[in-house]
Amino acid sequence: MGQVIQFVSKSERERVRLIQEARAIYDSIFPPADPVGEQQIGASPRRGDGGNLA
């Protein structure tokens, strides 16, 4: 009782799948930076903002 079921359209599921696939391809080409290397370098670009580098 009190449960809410949210409808997710087929196109939205496909959009999410494509985003995940693209992110996996991106990470295979540009692997995430090594955490130890980030500490040595100092400030380095991170993808914490969803992949937007600004």
mmCIF file of the N, C-alpha and C atoms, coordinates in Angstrom:
data_MODEL
# 
_entry.id   MODEL 
# 
loop_
_atom_site.group_PDB 
_atom_site.id 
_atom_site.type_symbol 
_atom_site.label_atom_id 
_atom_site.label_alt_id 
_atom_site.label_comp_id 
_atom_site.label_asym_id 
_atom_site.label_entity_id 
_atom_site.label_seq_id 
_atom_site.pdbx_PDB_ins_code 
_atom_site.Cartn_x 
_atom_site.Cartn_y 
_atom_site.Cartn_z 
_atom_site.occupancy 
_atom_site.B_iso_or_equiv 
_atom_site.pdbx_formal_charge 
_atom_site.auth_seq_id 
_atom_site.auth_comp_id 
_atom_site.auth_asym_id 
_atom_site.auth_atom_id 
_atom_site.pdbx_PDB_model_num 
ATOM 1   N N  . MET A 1 1  ? 0.840  -1.180 0.000   1.00 0.00 ? 1  MET A N  1 
ATOM 2   C CA . MET A 1 1  ? 0.000  0.000  0.000   1.00 0.00 ? 1  MET A CA 1 
ATOM 3   C C  . MET A 1 1  ? 0.887  1.247  0.000   1.00 0.00 ? 1  MET A C  1 
ATOM 4   N N  . GLY A 1 2  ? 0.504  2.243  -0.774  1.00 0.00 ? 2  GLY A N  1 
ATOM 5   C CA . GLY A 1 2  ? 1.281  3.458  -0.843  1.00 0.00 ? 2  GLY A CA 1 
ATOM 6   C C  . GLY A 1 2  ? 2.444  3.387  -1.817  1.00 0.00 ? 2  GLY A C  1 
ATOM 7   N N  . GLN A 1 3  ? 2.534  2.309  -2.598  1.00 0.00 ? 3  GLN A N  1 
ATOM 8   C CA . GLN A 1 3  ? 3.627  2.192  -3.559  1.00 0.00 ? 3  GLN A CA 1 
ATOM 9   C C  . GLN A 1 3  ? 3.281  2.964  -4.835  1.00 0.00 ? 3  GLN A C  1 
ATOM 10  N N  . VAL A 1 4  ? 4.282  3.598  -5.398  1.00 0.00 ? 4  VAL A N  1 
ATOM 11  C CA . VAL A 1 4  ? 4.121  4.319  -6.657  1.00 0.00 ? 4  VAL A CA 1 
ATOM 12  C C  . VAL A 1 4  ? 4.945  3.606  -7.717  1.00 0.00 ? 4  VAL A C  1 
ATOM 13  N N  . ILE A 1 5  ? 4.313  3.273  -8.807  1.00 0.00 ? 5  ILE A N  1 
ATOM 14  C CA . ILE A 1 5  ? 5.010  2.619  -9.916  1.00 0.00 ? 5  ILE A CA 1 
ATOM 15  C C  . ILE A 1 5  ? 5.160  3.646  -11.022 1.00 0.00 ? 5  ILE A C  1 
ATOM 16  N N  . GLN A 1 6  ? 6.403  3.900  -11.439 1.00 0.00 ? 6  GLN A N  1 
ATOM 17  C CA . GLN A 1 6  ? 6.675  4.893  -12.461 1.00 0.00 ? 6  GLN A CA 1 
ATOM 18  C C  . GLN A 1 6  ? 6.814  4.203  -13.810 1.00 0.00 ? 6  GLN A C  1 
ATOM 19  N N  . PHE A 1 7  ? 6.089  4.702  -14.787 1.00 0.00 ? 7  PHE A N  1 
ATOM 20  C CA . PHE A 1 7  ? 6.165  4.168  -16.131 1.00 0.00 ? 7  PHE A CA 1 
ATOM 21  C C  . PHE A 1 7  ? 7.415  4.703  -16.817 1.00 0.00 ? 7  PHE A C  1 
ATOM 22  N N  . VAL A 1 8  ? 8.198  3.807  -17.396 1.00 0.00 ? 8  VAL A N  1 
ATOM 23  C CA . VAL A 1 8  ? 9.390  4.188  -18.155 1.00 0.00 ? 8  VAL A CA 1 
ATOM 24  C C  . VAL A 1 8  ? 9.166  3.707  -19.582 1.00 0.00 ? 8  VAL A C  1 
ATOM 25  N N  . SER A 1 9  ? 9.138  4.659  -20.498 1.00 0.00 ? 9  SER A N  1 
ATOM 26  C CA . SER A 1 9  ? 8.862  4.313  -21.891 1.00 0.00 ? 9  SER A CA 1 
ATOM 27  C C  . SER A 1 9  ? 10.011 3.516  -22.501 1.00 0.00 ? 9  SER A C  1 
ATOM 28  N N  . LYS A 1 10 ? 9.689  2.834  -23.571 1.00 0.00 ? 10 LYS A N  1 
ATOM 29  C CA . LYS A 1 10 ? 10.692 2.037  -24.276 1.00 0.00 ? 10 LYS A CA 1 
ATOM 30  C C  . LYS A 1 10 ? 11.807 2.935  -24.807 1.00 0.00 ? 10 LYS A C  1 
ATOM 31  N N  . SER A 1 11 ? 11.445 4.118  -25.299 1.00 0.00 ? 11 SER A N  1 
ATOM 32  C CA . SER A 1 11 ? 12.466 5.028  -25.832 1.00 0.00 ? 11 SER A CA 1 
ATOM 33  C C  . SER A 1 11 ? 13.400 5.529  -24.728 1.00 0.00 ? 11 SER A C  1 
ATOM 34  N N  . GLU A 1 12 ? 12.867 5.737  -23.525 1.00 0.00 ? 12 GLU A N  1 
ATOM 35  C CA . GLU A 1 12 ? 13.715 6.173  -22.410 1.00 0.00 ? 12 GLU A CA 1 
ATOM 36  C C  . GLU A 1 12 ? 14.679 5.057  -21.997 1.00 0.00 ? 12 GLU A C  1 
ATOM 37  N N  . ARG A 1 13 ? 14.212 3.815  -21.962 1.00 0.00 ? 13 ARG A N  1 
ATOM 38  C CA . ARG A 1 13 ? 15.100 2.692  -21.647 1.00 0.00 ? 13 ARG A CA 1 
ATOM 39  C C  . ARG A 1 13 ? 16.189 2.573  -22.703 1.00 0.00 ? 13 ARG A C  1 
ATOM 40  N N  . GLU A 1 14 ? 15.846 2.769  -23.976 1.00 0.00 ? 14 GLU A N  1 
ATOM 41  C CA . GLU A 1 14 ? 16.822 2.700  -25.058 1.00 0.00 ? 14 GLU A CA 1 
ATOM 42  C C  . GLU A 1 14 ? 17.849 3.828  -24.945 1.00 0.00 ? 14 GLU A C  1 
ATOM 43  N N  . ARG A 1 15 ? 17.380 5.028  -24.585 1.00 0.00 ? 15 ARG A N  1 
ATOM 44  C CA . ARG A 1 15 ? 18.275 6.181  -24.401 1.00 0.00 ? 15 ARG A CA 1 
ATOM 45  C C  . ARG A 1 15 ? 19.281 5.891  -23.290 1.00 0.00 ? 15 ARG A C  1 
ATOM 46  N N  . VAL A 1 16 ? 18.810 5.351  -22.171 1.00 0.00 ? 16 VAL A N  1 
ATOM 47  C CA . VAL A 1 16 ? 19.703 5.022  -21.055 1.00 0.00 ? 16 VAL A CA 1 
ATOM 48  C C  . VAL A 1 16 ? 20.709 3.952  -21.473 1.00 0.00 ? 16 VAL A C  1 
ATOM 49  N N  . ARG A 1 17 ? 20.254 2.948  -22.214 1.00 0.00 ? 17 ARG A N  1 
ATOM 50  C CA . ARG A 1 17 ? 21.145 1.881  -22.679 1.00 0.00 ? 17 ARG A CA 1 
ATOM 51  C C  . ARG A 1 17 ? 22.235 2.444  -23.587 1.00 0.00 ? 17 ARG A C  1 
ATOM 52  N N  . LEU A 1 18 ? 21.848 3.337  -24.498 1.00 0.00 ? 18 LEU A N  1 
ATOM 53  C CA . LEU A 1 18 ? 22.833 3.924  -25.412 1.00 0.00 ? 18 LEU A CA 1 
ATOM 54  C C  . LEU A 1 18 ? 23.841 4.793  -24.673 1.00 0.00 ? 18 LEU A C  1 
ATOM 55  N N  . ILE A 1 19 ? 23.394 5.519  -23.673 1.00 0.00 ? 19 ILE A N  1 
ATOM 56  C CA . ILE A 1 19 ? 24.306 6.342  -22.880 1.00 0.00 ? 19 ILE A CA 1 
ATOM 57  C C  . ILE A 1 19 ? 25.311 5.458  -22.143 1.00 0.00 ? 19 ILE A C  1 
ATOM 58  N N  . GLN A 1 20 ? 24.817 4.357  -21.556 1.00 0.00 ? 20 GLN A N  1 
ATOM 59  C CA . GLN A 1 20 ? 25.715 3.450  -20.846 1.00 0.00 ? 20 GLN A CA 1 
ATOM 60  C C  . GLN A 1 20 ? 26.727 2.823  -21.801 1.00 0.00 ? 20 GLN A C  1 
ATOM 61  N N  . GLU A 1 21 ? 26.277 2.464  -22.987 1.00 0.00 ? 21 GLU A N  1 
ATOM 62  C CA . GLU A 1 21 ? 27.176 1.872  -23.975 1.00 0.00 ? 21 GLU A CA 1 
ATOM 63  C C  . GLU A 1 21 ? 28.229 2.883  -24.425 1.00 0.00 ? 21 GLU A C  1 
ATOM 64  N N  . ALA A 1 22 ? 27.811 4.117  -24.667 1.00 0.00 ? 22 ALA A N  1 
ATOM 65  C CA . ALA A 1 22 ? 28.751 5.161  -25.081 1.00 0.00 ? 22 ALA A CA 1 
ATOM 66  C C  . ALA A 1 22 ? 29.767 5.442  -23.980 1.00 0.00 ? 22 ALA A C  1 
ATOM 67  N N  . ARG A 1 23 ? 29.305 5.455  -22.729 1.00 0.00 ? 23 ARG A N  1 
ATOM 68  C CA . ARG A 1 23 ? 30.219 5.701  -21.607 1.00 0.00 ? 23 ARG A CA 1 
ATOM 69  C C  . ARG A 1 23 ? 31.240 4.581  -21.486 1.00 0.00 ? 23 ARG A C  1 
ATOM 70  N N  . ALA A 1 24 ? 30.814 3.345  -21.699 1.00 0.00 ? 24 ALA A N  1 
ATOM 71  C CA . ALA A 1 24 ? 31.736 2.205  -21.634 1.00 0.00 ? 24 ALA A CA 1 
ATOM 72  C C  . ALA A 1 24 ? 32.782 2.303  -22.740 1.00 0.00 ? 24 ALA A C  1 
ATOM 73  N N  . ILE A 1 25 ? 32.368 2.702  -23.938 1.00 0.00 ? 25 ILE A N  1 
ATOM 74  C CA . ILE A 1 25 ? 33.314 2.866  -25.048 1.00 0.00 ? 25 ILE A CA 1 
ATOM 75  C C  . ILE A 1 25 ? 34.301 3.983  -24.726 1.00 0.00 ? 25 ILE A C  1 
ATOM 76  N N  . TYR A 1 26 ? 33.796 5.113  -24.208 1.00 0.00 ? 26 TYR A N  1 
ATOM 77  C CA . TYR A 1 26 ? 34.654 6.242  -23.850 1.00 0.00 ? 26 TYR A CA 1 
ATOM 78  C C  . TYR A 1 26 ? 35.688 5.812  -22.805 1.00 0.00 ? 26 TYR A C  1 
ATOM 79  N N  . ASP A 1 27 ? 35.221 5.088  -21.776 1.00 0.00 ? 27 ASP A N  1 
ATOM 80  C CA . ASP A 1 27 ? 36.141 4.651  -20.722 1.00 0.00 ? 27 ASP A CA 1 
ATOM 81  C C  . ASP A 1 27 ? 37.165 3.642  -21.231 1.00 0.00 ? 27 ASP A C  1 
ATOM 82  N N  . SER A 1 28 ? 36.805 2.868  -22.279 1.00 0.00 ? 28 SER A N  1 
ATOM 83  C CA . SER A 1 28 ? 37.782 1.932  -22.823 1.00 0.00 ? 28 SER A CA 1 
ATOM 84  C C  . SER A 1 28 ? 38.858 2.663  -23.630 1.00 0.00 ? 28 SER A C  1 
ATOM 85  N N  . ILE A 1 29 ? 38.500 3.804  -24.217 1.00 0.00 ? 29 ILE A N  1 
ATOM 86  C CA . ILE A 1 29 ? 39.463 4.594  -24.987 1.00 0.00 ? 29 ILE A CA 1 
ATOM 87  C C  . ILE A 1 29 ? 40.267 5.509  -24.063 1.00 0.00 ? 29 ILE A C  1 
ATOM 88  N N  . PHE A 1 30 ? 39.578 6.155  -23.133 1.00 0.00 ? 30 PHE A N  1 
ATOM 89  C CA . PHE A 1 30 ? 40.198 7.075  -22.179 1.00 0.00 ? 30 PHE A CA 1 
ATOM 90  C C  . PHE A 1 30 ? 39.949 6.543  -20.771 1.00 0.00 ? 30 PHE A C  1 
ATOM 91  N N  . PRO A 1 31 ? 40.784 5.623  -20.296 1.00 0.00 ? 31 PRO A N  1 
ATOM 92  C CA . PRO A 1 31 ? 40.551 5.035  -18.975 1.00 0.00 ? 31 PRO A CA 1 
ATOM 93  C C  . PRO A 1 31 ? 40.555 6.103  -17.889 1.00 0.00 ? 31 PRO A C  1 
ATOM 94  N N  . PRO A 1 32 ? 39.753 5.885  -16.841 1.00 0.00 ? 32 PRO A N  1 
ATOM 95  C CA . PRO A 1 32 ? 39.742 6.837  -15.722 1.00 0.00 ? 32 PRO A CA 1 
ATOM 96  C C  . PRO A 1 32 ? 41.149 6.988  -15.149 1.00 0.00 ? 32 PRO A C  1 
ATOM 97  N N  . ALA A 1 33 ? 41.464 8.180  -14.676 1.00 0.00 ? 33 ALA A N  1 
ATOM 98  C CA . ALA A 1 33 ? 42.800 8.460  -14.145 1.00 0.00 ? 33 ALA A CA 1 
ATOM 99  C C  . ALA A 1 33 ? 43.057 7.623  -12.902 1.00 0.00 ? 33 ALA A C  1 
ATOM 100 N N  . ASP A 1 34 ? 44.305 7.261  -12.713 1.00 0.00 ? 34 ASP A N  1 
ATOM 101 C CA . ASP A 1 34 ? 44.730 6.508  -11.540 1.00 0.00 ? 34 ASP A CA 1 
ATOM 102 C C  . ASP A 1 34 ? 44.645 7.410  -10.311 1.00 0.00 ? 34 ASP A C  1 
ATOM 103 N N  . PRO A 1 35 ? 43.948 6.980  -9.237  1.00 0.00 ? 35 PRO A N  1 
ATOM 104 C CA . PRO A 1 35 ? 43.829 7.834  -8.048  1.00 0.00 ? 35 PRO A CA 1 
ATOM 105 C C  . PRO A 1 35 ? 45.175 8.227  -7.447  1.00 0.00 ? 35 PRO A C  1 
ATOM 106 N N  . VAL A 1 36 ? 46.169 7.346  -7.511  1.00 0.00 ? 36 VAL A N  1 
ATOM 107 C CA . VAL A 1 36 ? 47.496 7.680  -6.984  1.00 0.00 ? 36 VAL A CA 1 
ATOM 108 C C  . VAL A 1 36 ? 48.118 8.781  -7.835  1.00 0.00 ? 36 VAL A C  1 
ATOM 109 N N  . GLY A 1 37 ? 47.966 8.684  -9.155  1.00 0.00 ? 37 GLY A N  1 
ATOM 110 C CA . GLY A 1 37 ? 48.497 9.700  -10.052 1.00 0.00 ? 37 GLY A CA 1 
ATOM 111 C C  . GLY A 1 37 ? 47.831 11.055 -9.854  1.00 0.00 ? 37 GLY A C  1 
ATOM 112 N N  . GLU A 1 38 ? 46.548 11.053 -9.540  1.00 0.00 ? 38 GLU A N  1 
ATOM 113 C CA . GLU A 1 38 ? 45.846 12.319 -9.307  1.00 0.00 ? 38 GLU A CA 1 
ATOM 114 C C  . GLU A 1 38 ? 46.388 13.026 -8.075  1.00 0.00 ? 38 GLU A C  1 
ATOM 115 N N  . GLN A 1 39 ? 46.737 12.257 -7.044  1.00 0.00 ? 39 GLN A N  1 
ATOM 116 C CA . GLN A 1 39 ? 47.261 12.875 -5.837  1.00 0.00 ? 39 GLN A CA 1 
ATOM 117 C C  . GLN A 1 39 ? 48.620 13.495 -6.096  1.00 0.00 ? 39 GLN A C  1 
ATOM 118 N N  . GLN A 1 40 ? 49.431 12.887 -6.958  1.00 0.00 ? 40 GLN A N  1 
ATOM 119 C CA . GLN A 1 40 ? 50.759 13.415 -7.243  1.00 0.00 ? 40 GLN A CA 1 
ATOM 120 C C  . GLN A 1 40 ? 50.683 14.656 -8.116  1.00 0.00 ? 40 GLN A C  1 
ATOM 121 N N  . ILE A 1 41 ? 49.775 14.666 -9.075  1.00 0.00 ? 41 ILE A N  1 
ATOM 122 C CA . ILE A 1 41 ? 49.672 15.782 -10.011 1.00 0.00 ? 41 ILE A CA 1 
ATOM 123 C C  . ILE A 1 41 ? 48.985 16.974 -9.357  1.00 0.00 ? 41 ILE A C  1 
ATOM 124 N N  . GLY A 1 42 ? 48.019 16.726 -8.506  1.00 0.00 ? 42 GLY A N  1 
ATOM 125 C CA . GLY A 1 42 ? 47.276 17.812 -7.880  1.00 0.00 ? 42 GLY A CA 1 
ATOM 126 C C  . GLY A 1 42 ? 45.925 17.938 -8.539  1.00 0.00 ? 42 GLY A C  1 
ATOM 127 N N  . ALA A 1 43 ? 45.613 19.127 -9.039  1.00 0.00 ? 43 ALA A N  1 
ATOM 128 C CA . ALA A 1 43 ? 44.309 19.362 -9.660  1.00 0.00 ? 43 ALA A CA 1 
ATOM 129 C C  . ALA A 1 43 ? 44.317 18.834 -11.087 1.00 0.00 ? 43 ALA A C  1 
ATOM 130 N N  . SER A 1 44 ? 43.478 17.865 -11.332 1.00 0.00 ? 44 SER A N  1 
ATOM 131 C CA . SER A 1 44 ? 43.351 17.321 -12.675 1.00 0.00 ? 44 SER A CA 1 
ATOM 132 C C  . SER A 1 44 ? 41.873 17.248 -13.034 1.00 0.00 ? 44 SER A C  1 
ATOM 133 N N  . PRO A 1 45 ? 41.538 17.304 -14.326 1.00 0.00 ? 45 PRO A N  1 
ATOM 134 C CA . PRO A 1 45 ? 40.132 17.261 -14.709 1.00 0.00 ? 45 PRO A CA 1 
ATOM 135 C C  . PRO A 1 45 ? 39.491 15.953 -14.290 1.00 0.00 ? 45 PRO A C  1 
ATOM 136 N N  . ARG A 1 46 ? 38.313 16.040 -13.743 1.00 0.00 ? 46 ARG A N  1 
ATOM 137 C CA . ARG A 1 46 ? 37.573 14.854 -13.325 1.00 0.00 ? 46 ARG A CA 1 
ATOM 138 C C  . ARG A 1 46 ? 36.235 14.837 -14.029 1.00 0.00 ? 46 ARG A C  1 
ATOM 139 N N  . ARG A 1 47 ? 35.642 13.645 -14.112 1.00 0.00 ? 47 ARG A N  1 
ATOM 140 C CA . ARG A 1 47 ? 34.373 13.515 -14.808 1.00 0.00 ? 47 ARG A CA 1 
ATOM 141 C C  . ARG A 1 47 ? 33.214 13.431 -13.817 1.00 0.00 ? 47 ARG A C  1 
ATOM 142 N N  . GLY A 1 48 ? 33.322 14.062 -12.680 1.00 0.00 ? 48 GLY A N  1 
ATOM 143 C CA . GLY A 1 48 ? 32.268 14.020 -11.688 1.00 0.00 ? 48 GLY A CA 1 
ATOM 144 C C  . GLY A 1 48 ? 31.034 14.795 -12.098 1.00 0.00 ? 48 GLY A C  1 
ATOM 145 N N  . ASP A 1 49 ? 31.133 15.597 -13.140 1.00 0.00 ? 49 ASP A N  1 
ATOM 146 C CA . ASP A 1 49 ? 29.985 16.399 -13.571 1.00 0.00 ? 49 ASP A CA 1 
ATOM 147 C C  . ASP A 1 49 ? 29.230 15.727 -14.709 1.00 0.00 ? 49 ASP A C  1 
ATOM 148 N N  . GLY A 1 50 ? 29.320 14.407 -14.819 1.00 0.00 ? 50 GLY A N  1 
ATOM 149 C CA . GLY A 1 50 ? 28.597 13.694 -15.862 1.00 0.00 ? 50 GLY A CA 1 
ATOM 150 C C  . GLY A 1 50 ? 29.350 13.634 -17.171 1.00 0.00 ? 50 GLY A C  1 
ATOM 151 N N  . GLY A 1 51 ? 30.626 13.970 -17.178 1.00 0.00 ? 51 GLY A N  1 
ATOM 152 C CA . GLY A 1 51 ? 31.421 13.869 -18.383 1.00 0.00 ? 51 GLY A CA 1 
ATOM 153 C C  . GLY A 1 51 ? 31.624 15.189 -19.096 1.00 0.00 ? 51 GLY A C  1 
ATOM 154 N N  . ASN A 1 52 ? 31.024 16.259 -18.603 1.00 0.00 ? 52 ASN A N  1 
ATOM 155 C CA . ASN A 1 52 ? 31.202 17.576 -19.226 1.00 0.00 ? 52 ASN A CA 1 
ATOM 156 C C  . ASN A 1 52 ? 32.467 18.212 -18.711 1.00 0.00 ? 52 ASN A C  1 
ATOM 157 N N  . LEU A 1 53 ? 33.391 18.464 -19.596 1.00 0.00 ? 53 LEU A N  1 
ATOM 158 C CA . LEU A 1 53 ? 34.630 19.126 -19.196 1.00 0.00 ? 53 LEU A CA 1 
ATOM 159 C C  . LEU A 1 53 ? 34.495 20.620 -19.479 1.00 0.00 ? 53 LEU A C  1 
ATOM 160 N N  . ALA A 1 54 ? 34.433 21.401 -18.437 1.00 0.00 ? 54 ALA A N  1 
ATOM 161 C CA . ALA A 1 54 ? 34.268 22.846 -18.600 1.00 0.00 ? 54 ALA A CA 1 
ATOM 162 C C  . ALA A 1 54 ? 35.292 23.593 -17.795 1.00 0.00 ? 54 ALA A C  1 
# 
